[in-house]
Amino acid sequence: MIRRFHRWMAVFFTVTVIATTIALSRKDPVLWVSYVPLLPLALLFFTGGYLFALPYLAKRRKA
């Protein structure tokens, strides 16, 4: 479940970065758009950290 969510957040993050790049390259850029990718990035950070620690936590539980 977490892995699937992490994958979809990666897709969503990529789309937001592309949209932000396009929005900021316009003649009169809207600066608040540059903050849009931060939420998916934060979610990627926490889910990625969990997925990274998962094998180590499983080893610790077995011992």
N, C-alpha and C positions, 0 to 999 in steps of 0.2 A: 504494500500500500504506500509506504513512504517512498520507495524507489520510483514508483509510477508518478507520484506527485512531484518528486524531484526532477524527473525527466520532462514533465509538462511545464514546470516552472522554468527549466532551461530554455525551452522553446519560447515561452512567453517573455523571458528576459531578452532573448535575442531579438524578438520582434520589437520590444520597447526600445532597445538600443538603436535599432535601425530607424525607427520612427523618430527618436530623439535626434539622431544625426541629421535626418532630413529636415526636421523642424528648426534646428539650430543653423542650418545652412541657408535658410531663407534670408531675404533682404532685411526684414525686421523680425528677428528671432524672439520667441516667447521664452523667457528664461526659466519659468517654473517647469517647463517640459523636461529640463535636464534632471529634475528630481524624480521623474516617473520610474526609471529603472531601479531605484534604490530599494523599493519594497520587494520585488522579486529577487533582487540580489541578496537581501537579508534572509529571505526564506531559503534561498539556495545555500547560504552559509550555514544555517542551522540544520537543515536536512542533510547537507553534505557532511557536516561534522558528526551527525548521528550515524550516517551510513559508514563513515570512516571508522568510528569507534565500535561499531557493532561486532566485528570479529574479535576484538580484544575483550569486549565485555563477555562474549560467549566463552572465551578461554578462561576467563576469571571465574565464571559460574561453574565450569566443569571442575575446576581445582578445589 
